[in-house]
Amino acid sequence: MQYREIDLEHWARKEHYLHFTKEVNCTCCMTSDLDVTGLSSACKAADRSFYVALLYCVCKVINAHEEFRMAYLWQEKKLILWDQVVPSHLVFHSGSETFTRIWSDWHPDFIKFYTDCRRDMEAGRRTMGCSVPHVPKNIFDVSCIPWRNYSAMSLHIPENWIYLAPIITWGKFTEKNHRMLLPMTMQIHHAAADGFHITRFFNEVEQAAKILADSLSA
């Protein structure tokens, strides 16, 4: 959990950050359909979890960009940039219709990430309650709604709260013109990112999914 403090006075985004935290405190939210045809097919052929594979792609892109690794430490009153961030994601318990929040470490090596993430999910299924203990601070949030395709969604965060980590959600994919399209949503504080950054995120996740699909199919 290494980080460096952002030098606000010499930061190109200083005025934007102050505007969206002091004057118009708001988040930016966008939903887009991603083409995951190749990754879906490759995961089926390789007997791999599509969920974990897509989570890997999301983590890879999130960690590649500073705007998605920012945080405001309330107690220290510091605006910081994490060296890396890890996904806080959910395990669903069908019996109680509740979830447990878990987290997985980030590894650029897919096999390492995949193995560790599957282990974390199995441990989460044996844990009841809202969250596993000892969730680190350098997280971003991920959830999946696999029961239905959707076109838009948003979460409501208190206006006086500066929460800079991305919140990523995706739903059930559908087939259109022989392509598998998956709705994915990013919500992030407007002080950290704009529509440009969110659009780049979607484009790069889609590209990462194609690269991983080729790797799994090799």
C-alpha positions in Angstrom: 0.0 0.0 0.0 2.6 2.5 -1.1 1.5 6.0 -2.2 2.7 9.5 -2.9 1.0 12.7 -2.0 -0.2 14.7 -4.9 1.3 18.2 -5.1 -1.9 20.1 -5.6 -0.2 23.4 -6.4 1.7 22.0 -9.4 -1.0 19.5 -10.6 -2.5 20.1 -14.0 -5.9 19.1 -12.7 -5.9 21.4 -9.6 -8.7 23.7 -10.8 -10.9 20.8 -11.9 -10.3 19.0 -8.6 -11.2 22.1 -6.5 -14.3 22.9 -8.7 -15.7 19.3 -8.3 -15.0 19.0 -4.6 -15.7 22.6 -3.4 -18.3 24.0 -5.8 -20.1 21.2 -7.7 -19.4 18.0 -5.7 -20.5 15.3 -8.1 -19.7 11.9 -9.7 -19.5 11.1 -13.4 -21.2 7.8 -14.5 -21.3 6.1 -17.9 -22.6 2.8 -19.2 -21.4 1.2 -22.5 -21.7 -2.1 -24.2 -18.4 -3.9 -24.6 -17.7 -6.6 -27.2 -16.5 -9.6 -25.3 -17.1 -12.2 -28.0 -13.6 -13.4 -28.2 -13.0 -13.6 -24.4 -16.3 -15.4 -23.8 -15.4 -18.1 -26.4 -11.8 -18.4 -25.2 -12.9 -18.9 -21.6 -15.3 -21.6 -22.5 -12.7 -23.4 -24.6 -10.1 -23.1 -21.9 -12.5 -23.9 -19.1 -11.7 -20.6 -17.4 -14.0 -18.3 -15.4 -15.2 -15.5 -17.6 -15.8 -13.3 -14.5 -12.2 -13.6 -13.3 -10.8 -13.1 -16.8 -12.8 -9.9 -17.2 -11.9 -8.8 -13.7 -8.2 -9.2 -14.7 -8.7 -7.0 -17.8 -10.4 -4.3 -15.6 -7.6 -4.4 -13.0 -5.0 -4.1 -15.8 -6.5 -1.0 -17.2 -7.3 0.6 -13.9 -3.7 0.2 -12.7 -2.4 1.7 -15.9 -3.9 5.2 -15.3 -3.2 7.6 -12.4 -6.8 9.0 -12.4 -8.1 5.6 -11.3 -5.6 5.2 -8.4 -6.4 8.4 -6.5 -7.7 8.7 -3.0 -8.4 11.3 -0.4 -7.3 10.3 3.1 -9.7 12.0 5.4 -7.8 11.7 8.7 -4.5 12.9 7.2 -6.3 15.4 4.8 -4.1 14.1 2.0 -4.8 13.7 -1.7 -2.8 10.7 -2.7 -1.9 8.4 -5.6 -1.6 4.7 -4.8 1.3 2.8 -6.5 -1.3 0.2 -7.3 -4.9 -0.6 -6.4 -6.7 -3.9 -5.9 -10.3 -4.9 -6.6 -12.9 -5.1 -3.9 -15.5 -7.4 -5.3 -18.5 -9.5 -4.2 -19.5 -13.1 -3.6 -23.2 -13.8 -3.7 -24.9 -16.2 -1.2 -28.0 -17.6 -3.0 -29.4 -19.1 0.2 -29.6 -15.9 2.1 -29.7 -13.6 -1.0 -26.8 -11.5 0.5 -23.3 -10.8 -0.5 -19.8 -10.8 1.2 -17.3 -8.2 0.1 -13.9 -9.8 -0.6 -10.7 -8.5 -2.2 -8.0 -9.9 -4.5 -4.4 -8.8 -4.9 -3.4 -7.6 -8.3 -0.8 -9.5 -10.4 0.0 -8.7 -14.0 0.6 -12.4 -14.6 -2.8 -13.8 -15.5 -2.3 -17.3 -14.1 -1.2 -15.9 -10.8 -4.1 -13.5 -10.6 -6.6 -16.1 -11.7 -5.4 -18.7 -9.2 -5.4 -16.3 -6.3 -8.8 -14.7 -7.2 -10.5 -18.1 -7.4 -9.1 -18.9 -4.0 -10.3 -15.6 -2.6 -13.8 -16.3 -4.0 -14.0 -19.8 -2.4 -13.0 -18.4 0.9 -15.6 -15.7 0.5 -18.3 -18.3 -0.1 -17.5 -19.7 3.3 -17.8 -16.3 5.0 -21.1 -14.8 6.0 -21.5 -11.2 6.7 -21.0 -8.0 4.7 -17.3 -8.1 4.4 -14.2 -10.2 5.0 -11.8 -8.7 7.6 -8.7 -6.7 6.8 -9.8 -5.1 3.5 -6.9 -2.8 2.5 -7.3 0.9 1.8 -6.0 0.8 -1.8 -9.1 -0.6 -3.3 -11.5 0.1 -6.1 -15.0 -1.3 -6.2 -16.4 -4.0 -8.6 -19.8 -5.7 -8.7 -21.5 -7.9 -11.2 -25.3 -8.2 -11.9 -25.3 -11.4 -13.9 -29.1 -11.9 -13.8 -30.1 -9.2 -16.3 -28.8 -7.0 -19.1 -29.2 -3.3 -18.4 -28.6 0.0 -20.2 -27.8 2.4 -17.3 -27.3 2.5 -13.6 -25.8 4.7 -10.9 -25.0 4.7 -7.2 -25.7 7.6 -4.9 -22.8 8.8 -2.8 -23.3 11.6 -0.1 -22.6 15.0 -1.6 -20.1 15.9 1.2 -18.1 12.7 0.7 -14.9 12.7 -1.5 -14.7 9.2 -2.8 -12.3 9.1 -5.7 -12.0 5.3 -6.4 -13.7 4.0 -9.5 -16.9 1.9 -9.1 -17.2 -0.7 -11.8 -20.3 -2.7 -12.5 -21.3 -5.1 -15.3 -24.3 -7.1 -16.2 -25.5 -10.0 -18.2 -24.2 -10.1 -21.8 -26.5 -10.6 -24.8 -25.9 -11.8 -28.3 -26.5 -9.3 -31.1 -25.5 -10.0 -34.7 -23.3 -12.9 -33.5 -21.4 -10.7 -31.1 -21.5 -11.0 -27.3 -22.2 -7.5 -25.8 -21.8 -6.8 -22.1 -23.0 -3.7 -20.4 -20.3 -2.1 -18.1 -20.6 1.0 -16.0 -18.0 3.2 -14.5 -18.8 5.7 -11.8 -16.1 7.9 -10.5 -15.8 11.3 -8.8 -15.7 14.1 -11.3 -12.7 15.6 -9.4 -10.6 12.6 -10.5 -11.8 11.9 -14.1 -14.0 13.1 -17.0 -15.8 11.5 -19.9 -12.6 11.2 -21.8 -11.0 9.0 -19.1 -14.0 6.8 -18.8 -14.3 6.3 -22.5 -10.6 5.4 -22.7 -11.2 2.9 -19.9 -13.9 1.1 -21.9 -11.8 1.1 -25.0 -8.8 -0.3 -23.3 -10.8 -3.0 -21.4 -12.2 -4.1 -24.7 -8.7 -4.3 -26.2 -7.3 -6.1 -23.1 -10.1 -8.6 -23.4 -9.1 -9.3 -27.0 -5.5 -9.7 -26.1 -6.3 -12.1 -23.3 -8.6 -14.1 -25.5 -5.8 -14.5 -28.0 -3.5 -15.6 -25.2 -6.0 -18.2 -23.9 -6.5 -19.5 -27.4 -2.8 -19.9 -28.3 
